[in-house]
């Protein structure tokens, strides 16, 4: 399991409680969250942890740290988000390593294995997926937080993610409601589960990009 945007390790710990005995690779950029993640999971020899953000290139990048930590993002937050959840407003920035999912998976020997991937990256889904094309080739499942309105500037919306994943042989098989505007009860985000369609046609030779300026 590759858990991108692991926060305090909640997702992986739930997998362990449900009987998952395989390797877990958790990636978390915020330093305080990463430290807590290590403290909670350090005794698990099959649990690997990386303090970094993921994107379509390698280097360093600035990430906005949100008041509630879980809304932290590389992208600027929109008023739609902050108005619906004032505690999520940014309080500072951190400079963190930027890695590609494919490179990280290769480093940990995961490119040749069937894996499941979970993304919780607050609007940066497009860049993470662009850097994980090789991982998607062997992934059986991908759970991704998708947004129905723009909560972070320039982010892909749910329809963009659906098209991207369909081009790579995945279809949605589950949806769990997430962030809702408490003032209007409007659903703003949800967690969408994608599964590879084994009998699907081969994806296009040049799949569509999530980058609006890309091919």
QUIVENFEN-V441034 format. One record per helix or strand of 2 or more residues. SS is the DSSP state (H for helix, E for strand). FROM is the first residue (numbers start at 0). TO is the last residue. If there is no record, write none. Layout:
BEGIN
((SS FROM TO) (SS FROM TO))
END
This chain:
BEGIN
((E 1 3) (H 9 16) (E 23 26) (H 30 40) (E 46 49) (E 52 54) (E 58 65) (H 78 83) (H 85 87) (E 89 99) (H 100 106) (E 114 118) (H 124 129) (H 132 137) (E 138 146) (H 157 166) (E 169 176) (E 188 195))
END
